[in-house]
Amino acid sequence: MPTNRSGLLIAILALLVPSGAAAQGTPKVEIFGGYSYLDLTQQPRTRLQFAGLNGWNTSVKFNVMPRLGFLADFSGHYGERGRIPETIESLITPGQFQRVEAIPGGMRQHTFLFGPEVRLLQRNRLTVNVRALMGVAHTSPLVLQLREPIRTRSGSITQFSFPSSSTFAASFGGSIDYRITDRLSYRIVQPELLLTRSGTAFTGNWSQYNFRLSTGLVFTSGTSSFGPSIQPRFSFGVVGGAALTDAFGHETTGFTGLNGTGPIRSRSYSTLKDYAIGPMIEVGLPLHGSSIEIDALYRPMNLTTAGVREDGSLNSISPATVVTWELPALLKYRFGPGRMKPFIEAGPSFRVAGNLNNAAPSPYGATGGLGVEAQIGKLRISPVVRCTHWAADPDFAGSRSKRNQVELLIGLSF
């Protein structure tokens, strides 16, 4: 029995006492998990109050260079949120006023973020990292019961309801880690600015700046080797081209009115193909021929709304533009040697939309592409055909975008 206890004590000491040689290497994988606090700022348009939510945060980081890794970050936060009280004029008796107050309701928010993290500083046991992530934030429905119903001529309003939503999200921040052993570190603090988009097709979009603070443990696995044969590569450039599919399909969106010849229905569609252009960055991975490319493509989506009579003739026509930014993060793999290499690419895509014009394009999807890379000196020319399958637009969208989009793009990078 004493021998067994001595062996257990030695094993514990071996875990807790770090060995300096291995600690300075770059691990292949870093896994973080711990507590997280999310501070939600006030929403002026909906009058939702500040709220503090408690929850969890976890991430998996794959190091592709001595100082660079790519993160998959997930979190969940839970709590209650209320609404700012207000005084309104009675909807029955003009000149009289009523105090409107709501009981706070339960809400949940989950985030799914991806992006690069850079090791900014490493001194002895301390490591400082910075990150920039993007992805999706999903918020559960929020129902707020009124303390006193709002009386109207047709009945009473007893609650405010806010539907669930999946919106674009981005996180900018960093972390400070303290190394306990070669395989275990304590994340002292991980502060982040969490940006989300809110709104509907009718009220428009606005940005919400929240603060997220996390702490917990970091577990590492393996040691990466960055030898001379890997040749880590960083390139930047521009990507541009055109959509081969319409942004919006021919869709009748509903009854809008009457005229002398009968009912008028609203129809939305695209009359022109869209263009797309924007900057790109690409980071080489240890696996030969592989890399990760991140683009920021400006794409104005053509939308035309028309009033259509029963006989199919046009009563009115209203052209508009829905402004979007597409943000794909794609894993690329090139085939064969030489200066002309075919490649495939795939990964998640995110989208930010504004100037909605009664539309609400989905904020996320999945992209795949086929292309060829030609190298002329230091210049790389990469024509590619990409297909993106977007998630369904929310139910409140008046004009729905086409979920399957195909684009022909050409990248120029150095």
C-alpha atoms as one frame of an Amber mdcrd trajectory, in Angstrom:
protein
   0.000   0.000   0.000   2.741   2.585   0.801   4.332   1.773  -2.552   1.072
   2.480  -4.358   0.658   5.779  -2.506   4.230   6.784  -3.365   3.627   5.991
  -7.031   0.442   8.091  -7.041   2.274  10.989  -5.396   5.073  10.809  -7.971
   2.525  10.804 -10.812   0.786  13.891  -9.379   4.075  15.727  -8.975   5.066
  14.827 -12.532   1.834  16.400 -13.775   2.177  19.575 -11.716   5.880  20.256
 -12.152   6.529  21.639 -15.653   9.481  20.723 -17.806  10.895  23.868 -19.381
  12.009  22.296 -22.659   8.633  21.111 -23.887   6.816  24.163 -22.610   8.508
  26.438 -25.166   7.271  24.383 -28.129   4.068  25.083 -30.027   1.363  22.469
 -29.375  -0.649  21.071 -32.269  -4.008  21.497 -30.524  -5.199  23.716 -27.682
  -8.593  23.062 -26.059 -10.154  25.684 -23.785 -13.199  25.356 -21.547 -14.574
  27.450 -18.728 -16.992  30.028 -17.332 -18.158  32.992 -19.405 -20.081  36.196
 -18.684 -21.900  38.141 -21.431 -22.926  41.769 -20.942 -25.695  42.723 -23.386
 -26.026  46.425 -24.108 -29.325  48.258 -24.298 -31.302  48.093 -27.575 -32.870
  51.516 -28.199 -35.226  50.397 -30.978 -36.794  47.561 -29.004 -36.282  49.216
 -25.566 -34.667  46.023 -24.254 -32.614  46.698 -21.141 -29.010  45.900 -20.306
 -28.614  42.275 -19.259 -25.892  40.113 -17.758 -25.930  36.451 -18.817 -23.876
  33.628 -17.315 -22.732  30.552 -19.187 -19.851  28.667 -20.748 -17.257  29.115
 -23.456 -15.158  26.454 -25.183 -12.799  26.507 -28.155 -10.469  24.277 -30.158
  -7.352  25.833 -31.683  -5.196  24.232 -34.385  -1.760  25.825 -34.644  -0.565
  26.122 -38.256   2.508  28.278 -37.584   4.644  28.982 -34.516   2.549  32.062
 -33.707  -0.640  31.492 -35.718  -3.585  29.189 -35.113  -7.195  28.861 -36.234
 -10.018  28.699 -33.702 -13.448  27.141 -33.563 -15.178  28.917 -30.657 -18.572
  28.062 -29.128 -20.460  29.574 -26.211 -23.827  29.556 -24.470 -25.193  32.238
 -22.127 -28.405  32.170 -20.080 -30.364  34.592 -17.913 -33.189  37.139 -17.941
 -33.767  40.345 -19.867 -36.304  43.087 -19.275 -37.700  46.085 -21.114 -37.320
  49.763 -20.275 -40.621  51.052 -18.769 -42.390  53.802 -20.682 -45.482  55.974
 -20.454 -47.848  55.959 -23.425 -51.061  57.731 -24.257 -54.169  55.602 -23.790
 -55.241  53.820 -26.966 -58.888  54.200 -25.900 -59.128  57.589 -24.198 -56.996
  60.389 -25.714 -55.328  62.585 -23.111 -54.971  59.797 -20.576 -51.679  57.999
 -20.034 -50.668  54.504 -18.965 -47.424  53.206 -17.471 -46.141  50.197 -19.445
 -43.887  47.806 -17.504 -42.913  44.223 -18.355 -41.701  41.340 -16.193 -38.204
  40.185 -17.272 -38.226  36.971 -19.296 -35.730  34.159 -19.750 -33.431  34.199
 -22.767 -30.536  32.174 -24.209 -27.833  33.128 -26.681 -25.372  30.757 -28.383
 -22.471  31.765 -30.615 -20.533  29.784 -33.232 -17.370  31.646 -34.256 -14.315
  30.849 -36.382 -11.103  32.673 -37.203  -7.388  33.235 -36.535  -5.600  33.719
 -33.223  -2.058  35.112 -32.972   0.348  34.513 -30.108   1.474  38.050 -29.393
   3.854  37.422 -26.492   5.344  34.493 -24.553   7.444  35.162 -21.451   8.284
  32.348 -19.045   4.899  30.961 -17.958   2.729  33.767 -19.415   1.274  33.794
 -22.944  -0.717  36.641 -24.511  -2.936  35.963 -27.559  -5.116  38.174 -29.765
  -7.967  36.993 -31.997 -10.506  38.054 -34.609 -13.454  35.691 -35.131 -16.675
  35.715 -37.118 -19.733  33.518 -37.276 -23.323  33.329 -36.083 -25.175  34.281
 -32.905 -28.474  32.504 -32.234 -30.874  34.070 -29.718 -33.894  32.226 -28.330
 -37.419  33.732 -28.325 -38.021  36.297 -25.571 -41.521  36.746 -24.115 -42.163
  39.587 -21.634 -45.461  39.557 -19.736 -46.916  43.012 -18.990 -47.664  43.875
 -15.362 -50.832  45.630 -16.584 -52.389  44.928 -19.997 -52.452  47.695 -22.606
 -56.100  48.277 -23.387 -57.072  48.839 -27.028 -60.421  49.169 -28.806 -60.108
  45.634 -30.169 -58.874  43.949 -26.956 -55.819  43.959 -24.704 -52.082  43.507
 -25.200 -50.731  41.281 -22.430 -47.141  40.642 -23.559 -44.277  41.677 -25.811
 -42.777  38.887 -27.924 -39.395  38.902 -29.663 -38.834  35.968 -32.070 -35.702
  33.850 -32.180 -33.023  35.029 -34.568 -29.744  33.887 -36.123 -27.564  36.867
 -37.006 -24.013  37.632 -38.060 -21.550  37.907 -35.157 -17.893  38.868 -34.787
 -15.536  38.823 -31.824 -12.364  40.861 -31.245 -10.245  40.287 -28.153  -7.481
  38.270 -26.600  -6.420  36.107 -23.677  -3.729  35.785 -21.002  -2.679  32.232
 -20.053  -0.533  31.022 -17.159   1.236  27.708 -17.776   0.856  25.196 -14.930
   2.366  22.163 -16.675   3.421  21.306 -20.216  -0.145  20.171 -20.945  -2.214
  22.411 -18.696  -2.606  26.191 -18.446  -4.977  28.494 -16.612  -6.644  31.164
 -18.745  -6.595  34.089 -16.349  -8.811  36.294 -18.472 -10.266  36.322 -21.996
 -11.913  39.708 -22.707 -13.738  40.225 -26.015 -15.888  42.754 -27.810 -18.780
  40.765 -29.315 -20.518  42.429 -32.251 -23.932  41.181 -33.363 -26.523  42.409
 -35.842 -30.153  42.904 -34.834 -33.350  43.990 -36.534 -36.039  42.863 -38.963
 -36.829  43.398 -42.591 -39.100  46.290 -41.625 -37.103  48.100 -38.924 -33.711
  47.669 -40.581 -30.466  46.333 -39.110 -28.312  47.860 -36.422 -25.157  46.773
 -34.664 -25.031  45.801 -31.005 -21.698  45.917 -29.165 -21.552  43.478 -26.245
 -18.769  42.510 -23.838 -17.811  38.882 -23.166 -15.430  37.791 -20.399 -14.276
  34.188 -19.936 -11.885  32.220 -17.751 -10.990  28.538 -17.441  -8.448  25.847
 -18.292  -6.453  25.196 -21.471  -5.361  21.642 -22.365  -2.721  21.081 -25.064
  -1.891  18.040 -27.165   1.118  17.206 -29.319   3.987  19.407 -30.458   4.021
  20.942 -33.931   7.159  20.878 -36.040   7.625  23.779 -38.401  10.558  22.676
 -40.525  12.030  24.309 -43.629   9.980  22.058 -45.939   6.686  23.520 -44.784
   7.333  27.038 -46.092   4.569  28.916 -44.254   3.021  31.392 -46.693   1.018
  34.546 -46.175  -0.499  36.317 -49.163  -3.016  39.049 -49.801  -4.855  40.395
 -52.796  -8.265  41.045 -54.300 -11.117  38.821 -55.487 -13.772  39.923 -57.938
 -16.319  38.590 -60.392 -20.009  38.101 -61.036 -22.912  36.011 -59.833 -24.192
  33.423 -62.299 -27.537  33.126 -60.514 -30.191  35.688 -59.583 -30.147  37.022
 -56.030 -33.951  36.774 -55.710 -36.354  34.382 -57.411 -39.702  35.272 -58.941
 -41.912  35.137 -55.885 -45.364  36.516 -55.152 -45.169  38.021 -51.680 -48.815
  38.860 -51.047 -51.844  41.115 -51.618 -51.068  44.857 -51.606 -54.290  46.620
 -52.666 -56.991  47.209 -55.249 -57.395  49.386 -58.285 -60.100  49.798 -60.913
 -59.269  46.492 -62.617 -59.018  44.265 -59.517 -56.531  43.180 -56.838 -52.829
  44.015 -56.979 -50.262  41.520 -55.754 -46.633  42.160 -54.924 -43.917  40.186
 -56.680 -40.162  40.292 -56.047 -37.391  39.170 -58.408 -33.997  40.137 -59.820
 -33.592  41.772 -63.213 -29.766  41.827 -63.233 -26.920  39.588 -62.101 -24.815
  40.960 -59.247 -21.106  41.689 -59.138 -18.845  40.911 -56.157 -15.457  42.343
 -55.215 -13.284  42.666 -52.143  -9.979  41.955 -50.391  -8.630  38.514 -49.472
  -5.927  37.050 -47.270  -4.496  33.538 -47.440  -2.388  31.634 -44.918  -0.507
  28.455 -45.832  -0.944  25.339 -43.700   1.686  22.709 -42.804   0.135  20.159
 -45.171   1.743  20.665 -48.583  -0.584  22.461 -51.005  -3.138  23.469 -48.369
  -4.107  26.903 -47.051  -6.957  28.907 -45.551  -8.430  31.845 -47.494 -10.654
  34.521 -45.957 -12.475  37.007 -48.217 -14.617  40.087 -47.649 -16.776  40.403
 -50.788 -18.998  43.414 -51.351 -22.066  42.213 -53.255 -25.047  44.527 -53.919
 -28.023  42.203 -54.513 -30.427  43.373 -57.202 -34.060  43.379 -56.005 -37.086
  44.547 -57.963 -40.541  44.709 -56.399 -43.516  44.994 -58.739 -47.260  45.328
 -58.360 -48.960  42.778 -60.623 -52.603  42.800 -61.758 -54.714  39.642 -62.051
 -54.042  39.423 -65.798 -50.255  39.436 -65.186 -49.635  43.009 -66.337 -47.547
  45.398 -64.244 -49.229  48.077 -62.173 -45.996  49.461 -60.681 -42.312  48.612
 -60.476 -39.733  49.565 -57.854 -36.039  48.637 -58.330 -33.814  48.539 -55.243
 -30.494  47.211 -53.960 -29.851  45.101 -50.865 -26.258  45.738 -49.779 -24.391
  42.644 -48.535 -20.876  41.637 -47.523 -20.024  37.959 -47.974 -17.321  36.615
 -45.633 -16.218  33.078 -46.621 -13.492  31.236 -44.668 -12.332  28.450 -46.972
  -9.906  25.546 -46.660  -8.052  25.149 -50.000  -6.061  22.235 -51.373  -3.940
  22.368 -54.553  -3.132  19.326 -56.704   0.185  18.586 -58.370   3.467  20.488
 -58.860   4.248  23.252 -61.335   2.922  26.737 -61.923  -0.580  25.629 -62.960
  -2.438  23.850 -60.166  -6.122  22.908 -59.929  -7.606  23.312 -56.469 -10.712
  22.668 -54.423 -12.011  24.775 -51.538 -14.767  24.489 -48.939 -15.861  26.114
 -45.704 -18.444  28.266 -43.920 -19.647  31.612 -45.286 -21.175  34.501 -43.391
 -23.118  37.492 -44.637 -23.872  40.985 -43.345 -26.795  42.823 -44.968 -28.025
  46.410 -44.963 -30.441  48.638 -46.894 -32.842  45.700 -46.654 -35.832  46.968
 -48.665 -38.212  44.409 -47.132 -35.663  41.582 -47.464 -33.540  39.788 -44.846
 -30.850  37.559 -46.431 -29.711  34.684 -44.226 -26.448  35.442 -42.341 -24.710
  32.084 -42.848 -24.207  29.218 -45.278 -21.675  26.732 -46.686 -19.443  27.282
 -49.731 -17.556  24.949 -52.070 -15.480  25.785 -55.119 -13.358  24.453 -58.008
 -10.596  26.488 -59.597  -7.117  26.707 -61.101  -4.160  28.669 -59.751  -1.591
  30.022 -62.214   1.631  31.567 -60.906   3.466  34.272 -62.887   6.457  35.400
 -60.904   5.079  36.389 -57.499   1.584  36.979 -58.872  -1.061  34.252 -58.441
  -4.121  34.298 -60.693  -6.935  32.047 -59.453 -10.205  31.772 -61.416 -12.767
  29.772 -59.426 -16.436  28.783 -59.586 -18.068  28.857 -56.159 -21.420  27.512
 -55.034 -22.917  28.669 -51.732 -25.938  27.126 -50.062 -27.385  29.727 -47.695
 -29.663  28.967 -44.776 -33.316  29.953 -45.191 -34.225  33.608 -44.778 -36.226
  34.374 -41.607 -40.016  34.147 -41.741 -40.512  37.918 -41.552 -38.618  38.518
 -44.817 -40.952  40.002 -47.405 -38.679  39.175 -50.369 -36.731  35.930 -50.044
 -33.279  35.477 -51.536 -32.353  32.353 -53.513 -30.635  29.857 -51.239 -28.317
  28.384 -53.884 -25.930  30.947 -55.362 -23.170  30.391 -57.942 -20.389  32.920
 -58.543 -17.525  33.118 -61.051 -14.599  34.871 -59.395 -10.956  35.662 -60.180
  -8.415  36.175 -57.415  -5.191  38.167 -57.789  -2.730  37.751 -54.916   0.936
  38.150 -54.024
